[in-house]
Amino acid sequence: MKFITSDHVRLDYEDEGTGYPVILVSGLGMCKEIWRPTKEFLLQNGYRVVTFDARNQGASEHTFKGARISRHAIDVYELLQSLSIEHCLAVGHSMGASTMFGYVSLFGRG
């Protein structure tokens, strides 16, 4: 699926399952497919799982705009808002963890 950020960058994402939401955030140069085994495990155990390709990664738009952690955190916030997710568990790998630290810094715990 596609999502457009407030600065007009197209992000590619997947939203599957039901139950408590988990967002899986990839590291630099990675794409959402690296989470496939984790996603399948979570889905089999009743979770809702959101994966996405960050800007400049995978199937998302490649652009010079927003090449900073704070903008990546805003992207996550906007994506979660568009999916009506107020609270979730976040799992980040490498830059994905930094993105979520930025998220907490900007928006608090979600």
MDAnalysis code that builds the backbone (N, CA, C; Angstrom):
import MDAnalysis as mda
import numpy as np

u = mda.Universe.empty(330, n_residues=110, atom_resindex=np.repeat(np.arange(110), 3), trajectory=True)
u.add_TopologyAttr("name", ["N", "CA", "C"] * 110)
u.add_TopologyAttr("resid", np.arange(1, 111))
u.add_TopologyAttr("resname", ["MET", "LYS", "PHE", "ILE", "THR", "SER", "ASP", "HIS", "VAL", "ARG", "LEU", "ASP", "TYR", "GLU", "ASP", "GLU", "GLY", "THR", "GLY", "TYR", "PRO", "VAL", "ILE", "LEU", "VAL", "SER", "GLY", "LEU", "GLY", "MET", "CYS", "LYS", "GLU", "ILE", "TRP", "ARG", "PRO", "THR", "LYS", "GLU", "PHE", "LEU", "LEU", "GLN", "ASN", "GLY", "TYR", "ARG", "VAL", "VAL", "THR", "PHE", "ASP", "ALA", "ARG", "ASN", "GLN", "GLY", "ALA", "SER", "GLU", "HIS", "THR", "PHE", "LYS", "GLY", "ALA", "ARG", "ILE", "SER", "ARG", "HIS", "ALA", "ILE", "ASP", "VAL", "TYR", "GLU", "LEU", "LEU", "GLN", "SER", "LEU", "SER", "ILE", "GLU", "HIS", "CYS", "LEU", "ALA", "VAL", "GLY", "HIS", "SER", "MET", "GLY", "ALA", "SER", "THR", "MET", "PHE", "GLY", "TYR", "VAL", "SER", "LEU", "PHE", "GLY", "ARG", "GLY"])
u.atoms.positions = np.array([
    [0.847, -1.174, 0.000],
    [0.000, 0.000, 0.000],
    [0.890, 1.233, 0.000],
    [0.308, 2.356, -0.347],
    [1.075, 3.602, -0.422],
    [0.524, 4.624, 0.572],
    [1.424, 5.391, 1.126],
    [1.084, 6.483, 2.043],
    [1.896, 7.700, 1.610],
    [1.276, 8.876, 1.636],
    [1.968, 10.122, 1.275],
    [2.183, 10.938, 2.545],
    [3.435, 11.289, 2.820],
    [3.774, 12.074, 4.005],
    [3.370, 13.538, 3.817],
    [3.449, 14.298, 4.892],
    [3.080, 15.719, 4.831],
    [4.040, 16.528, 3.954],
    [5.244, 15.996, 3.701],
    [6.146, 16.688, 2.779],
    [6.144, 16.015, 1.398],
    [5.078, 15.252, 1.139],
    [4.769, 14.707, -0.188],
    [5.741, 13.636, -0.673],
    [6.164, 12.765, 0.238],
    [7.000, 11.627, -0.126],
    [6.149, 10.360, 0.004],
    [6.213, 9.512, -1.020],
    [5.417, 8.288, -1.057],
    [6.166, 7.170, -0.342],
    [5.514, 6.600, 0.687],
    [6.075, 5.465, 1.415],
    [5.271, 4.213, 1.108],
    [5.958, 3.103, 0.977],
    [5.321, 1.817, 0.743],
    [5.226, 1.090, 2.084],
    [4.031, 0.563, 2.397],
    [3.851, -0.106, 3.681],
    [2.901, -1.284, 3.555],
    [2.898, -2.126, 4.592],
    [1.954, -3.227, 4.735],
    [1.364, -3.153, 6.133],
    [0.082, -3.446, 6.243],
    [-0.642, -3.458, 7.515],
    [-1.462, -4.738, 7.518],
    [-1.056, -5.680, 8.359],
    [-1.693, -6.994, 8.353],
    [-2.062, -7.432, 9.763],
    [-3.093, -8.252, 9.851],
    [-3.474, -8.866, 11.107],
    [-4.377, -7.998, 11.958],
    [-4.684, -8.538, 13.119],
    [-5.533, -7.853, 14.097],
    [-4.834, -7.954, 15.445],
    [-5.428, -7.385, 16.433],
    [-4.833, -7.449, 17.761],
    [-3.956, -6.238, 18.021],
    [-3.127, -6.356, 19.054],
    [-2.277, -5.234, 19.445],
    [-1.270, -4.956, 18.326],
    [-1.117, -3.678, 17.920],
    [-0.233, -3.363, 16.796],
    [1.258, -3.342, 17.169],
    [2.037, -3.832, 16.226],
    [3.500, -3.806, 16.316],
    [3.999, -3.170, 15.022],
    [4.895, -2.187, 15.132],
    [5.522, -1.617, 13.944],
    [6.977, -2.064, 13.926],
    [7.397, -2.571, 12.780],
    [8.761, -3.056, 12.589],
    [9.492, -2.058, 11.701],
    [10.574, -1.458, 12.222],
    [11.260, -0.361, 11.542],
    [12.665, -0.810, 11.137],
    [12.911, -0.838, 9.842],
    [14.167, -1.346, 9.286],
    [15.322, -0.372, 9.457],
    [16.517, -0.915, 9.343],
    [17.730, -0.122, 9.404],
    [18.102, 0.467, 8.050],
    [19.163, 1.227, 8.038],
    [19.654, 1.901, 6.838],
    [19.927, 0.898, 5.720],
    [19.385, 1.185, 4.564],
    [19.602, 0.341, 3.394],
    [18.763, -0.921, 3.366],
    [17.908, -1.099, 4.332],
    [17.073, -2.295, 4.411],
    [15.673, -1.984, 3.876],
    [14.891, -3.028, 3.712],
    [13.502, -2.855, 3.304],
    [12.623, -3.741, 4.177],
    [11.328, -3.526, 4.071],
    [10.382, -4.213, 4.957],
    [10.454, -5.733, 4.854],
    [10.943, -6.271, 3.738],
    [10.986, -7.717, 3.558],
    [11.923, -8.415, 4.547],
    [12.890, -7.685, 5.124],
    [13.776, -8.345, 6.095],
    [13.007, -8.812, 7.325],
    [11.828, -8.225, 7.546],
    [11.019, -8.564, 8.711],
    [10.097, -9.753, 8.475],
    [10.131, -10.359, 7.295],
    [9.161, -11.416, 6.964],
    [9.056, -12.505, 8.041],
    [10.157, -13.126, 8.504],
    [10.002, -14.168, 9.532],
    [9.392, -13.627, 10.834],
    [9.825, -12.444, 11.246],
    [9.289, -11.829, 12.462],
    [7.815, -11.505, 12.286],
    [7.482, -10.948, 11.131],
    [6.092, -10.597, 10.842],
    [5.203, -11.837, 10.893],
    [5.639, -12.910, 10.253],
    [4.839, -14.141, 10.243],
    [4.634, -14.671, 11.659],
    [5.682, -14.645, 12.473],
    [5.566, -15.086, 13.866],
    [4.541, -14.239, 14.617],
    [4.638, -12.926, 14.469],
    [3.711, -12.038, 15.162],
    [2.271, -12.234, 14.685],
    [2.091, -12.380, 13.379],
    [0.740, -12.608, 12.841],
    [0.157, -13.915, 13.374],
    [0.968, -14.959, 13.436],
    [0.497, -16.248, 13.946],
    [0.119, -16.176, 15.420],
    [0.651, -15.172, 16.119],
    [0.370, -15.019, 17.536],
    [-0.615, -13.895, 17.828],
    [-1.353, -13.481, 16.797],
    [-2.491, -12.596, 17.000],
    [-2.215, -11.108, 17.004],
    [-1.079, -10.670, 16.514],
    [-0.765, -9.250, 16.480],
    [-1.145, -8.620, 15.143],
    [-1.343, -7.333, 15.168],
    [-1.432, -6.524, 13.952],
    [-0.016, -6.039, 13.672],
    [0.471, -6.208, 12.444],
    [1.862, -5.886, 12.134],
    [1.929, -4.872, 11.000],
    [2.647, -3.784, 11.252],
    [2.891, -2.753, 10.245],
    [4.373, -2.783, 9.900],
    [4.657, -2.923, 8.611],
    [6.023, -2.799, 8.110],
    [6.004, -1.746, 7.007],
    [7.126, -1.083, 6.815],
    [7.184, -0.068, 5.759],
    [8.619, 0.117, 5.306],
    [8.746, 0.649, 4.119],
    [10.050, 1.047, 3.614],
    [10.205, 2.532, 3.891],
    [11.232, 2.892, 4.621],
    [11.496, 4.301, 4.901],
    [11.802, 5.033, 3.595],
    [11.670, 6.343, 3.634],
    [12.049, 7.123, 2.453],
    [13.468, 6.746, 2.039],
    [13.681, 6.687, 0.749],
    [14.966, 6.326, 0.147],
    [15.341, 4.856, 0.304],
    [14.390, 4.021, 0.662],
    [14.660, 2.600, 0.837],
    [13.566, 1.777, 0.170],
    [13.937, 0.623, -0.321],
    [12.976, -0.321, -0.874],
    [12.059, 0.295, -1.914],
    [10.754, 0.028, -1.789],
    [9.764, 0.486, -2.764],
    [9.243, 1.893, -2.487],
    [9.749, 2.542, -1.435],
    [9.341, 3.920, -1.151],
    [10.082, 4.891, -2.067],
    [9.586, 6.112, -2.093],
    [10.180, 7.127, -2.962],
    [11.610, 7.447, -2.537],
    [12.458, 7.606, -3.529],
    [13.858, 7.997, -3.299],
    [13.967, 9.485, -3.617],
    [14.399, 10.255, -2.609],
    [14.387, 11.706, -2.704],
    [15.512, 12.290, -1.852],
    [15.833, 13.537, -2.090],
    [16.796, 14.238, -1.241],
    [16.110, 14.869, -0.036],
    [14.772, 14.923, -0.056],
    [14.030, 15.562, 1.033],
    [14.051, 14.706, 2.300],
    [14.239, 15.366, 3.430],
    [14.042, 14.723, 4.715],
    [15.055, 13.682, 5.114],
    [16.293, 13.836, 4.710],
    [17.325, 12.852, 5.033],
    [17.880, 13.091, 6.437],
    [17.010, 12.937, 7.430],
    [17.432, 13.092, 8.824],
    [16.518, 12.240, 9.714],
    [17.020, 11.865, 10.852],
    [16.281, 10.973, 11.741],
    [14.963, 11.601, 12.190],
    [14.968, 12.893, 12.489],
    [13.719, 13.520, 12.940],
    [12.630, 13.399, 11.881],
    [12.979, 13.523, 10.600],
    [11.972, 13.396, 9.537],
    [11.496, 11.948, 9.424],
    [12.391, 10.992, 9.610],
    [11.981, 9.586, 9.611],
    [10.998, 9.336, 10.755],
    [11.263, 9.934, 11.915],
    [10.348, 9.787, 13.056],
    [8.985, 10.395, 12.741],
    [8.974, 11.534, 12.084],
    [7.711, 12.165, 11.684],
    [6.971, 11.273, 10.695],
    [7.694, 10.642, 9.792],
    [7.068, 9.711, 8.847],
    [6.339, 8.594, 9.592],
    [6.999, 8.023, 10.602],
    [6.367, 6.956, 11.393],
    [5.121, 7.494, 12.082],
    [5.239, 8.661, 12.690],
    [4.092, 9.267, 13.369],
    [2.918, 9.453, 12.405],
    [3.183, 10.012, 11.247],
    [2.117, 10.262, 10.276],
    [1.511, 8.965, 9.761],
    [2.345, 7.953, 9.528],
    [1.826, 6.665, 9.082],
    [0.928, 6.058, 10.151],
    [1.383, 6.041, 11.396],
    [0.563, 5.487, 12.479],
    [-0.747, 6.259, 12.639],
    [-0.683, 7.583, 12.538],
    [-1.901, 8.385, 12.624],
    [-2.879, 8.018, 11.514],
    [-2.373, 7.828, 10.309],
    [-3.244, 7.500, 9.173],
    [-3.904, 6.133, 9.348],
    [-3.264, 5.249, 10.123],
    [-3.803, 3.918, 10.382],
    [-4.606, 3.872, 11.681],
    [-4.807, 5.044, 12.298],
    [-5.546, 5.159, 13.566],
    [-4.925, 4.317, 14.677],
    [-3.586, 4.284, 14.713],
    [-2.860, 3.574, 15.760],
    [-2.316, 4.601, 16.738],
    [-2.844, 4.565, 17.961],
    [-2.391, 5.503, 18.991],
    [-1.286, 4.916, 19.860],
    [-1.348, 3.606, 20.091],
    [-0.364, 2.925, 20.930],
    [0.076, 1.660, 20.212],
    [1.374, 1.381, 20.272],
    [1.881, 0.167, 19.634],
    [3.217, -0.205, 20.255],
    [3.647, -1.383, 19.923],
    [4.992, -1.835, 20.250],
    [5.853, -1.558, 19.034],
    [7.013, -0.959, 19.226],
    [7.917, -0.658, 18.114],
    [9.180, -1.493, 18.252],
    [9.596, -2.084, 17.127],
    [10.840, -2.837, 17.074],
    [11.666, -2.221, 15.954],
    [12.861, -1.752, 16.301],
    [13.707, -1.116, 15.302],
    [15.058, -1.783, 15.205],
    [15.550, -1.900, 13.979],
    [16.876, -2.459, 13.728],
    [17.796, -1.333, 13.273],
    [18.913, -1.129, 13.956],
    [19.918, -0.153, 13.557],
    [19.292, 1.243, 13.436],
    [19.281, 1.824, 12.230],
    [18.683, 3.149, 12.053],
    [17.200, 3.144, 12.443],
    [16.555, 2.010, 12.342],
    [15.159, 1.914, 12.764],
    [15.003, 2.187, 14.251],
    [15.953, 1.721, 15.049],
    [15.925, 2.017, 16.479],
    [16.150, 3.509, 16.705],
    [17.074, 4.095, 15.976],
    [17.309, 5.544, 16.084],
    [16.062, 6.318, 15.689],
    [15.373, 5.849, 14.670],
    [14.128, 6.494, 14.247],
    [13.121, 6.476, 15.385],
    [13.020, 5.361, 16.076],
    [12.039, 5.280, 17.158],
    [12.475, 6.089, 18.380],
    [13.788, 6.205, 18.633],
    [14.243, 7.110, 19.694],
    [13.857, 8.546, 19.333],
    [14.005, 8.911, 18.053],
    [13.572, 10.225, 17.587],
    [12.077, 10.405, 17.753],
    [11.313, 9.367, 17.460],
    [9.853, 9.404, 17.630],
    [9.487, 9.730, 19.078],
    [10.092, 9.003, 20.012],
    [9.805, 9.226, 21.436],
    [10.217, 10.637, 21.840],
    [11.350, 11.114, 21.341],
    [11.800, 12.463, 21.641],
    [10.802, 13.521, 21.157],
    [10.255, 13.303, 19.972],
    [9.330, 14.286, 19.392],
    [7.890, 14.146, 19.883],
    [7.429, 12.905, 20.071],
    [5.991, 12.674, 20.304],
    [5.680, 11.953, 21.612],
    [6.682, 11.543, 22.358],
    [6.438, 10.781, 23.575],
    [6.176, 9.333, 23.253],
    [5.827, 8.594, 24.264],
    [5.547, 7.167, 24.061],
    [4.230, 7.004, 23.361],
    [4.184, 6.057, 22.425],
    [2.964, 5.825, 21.676],
    [2.369, 4.493, 21.880],
])
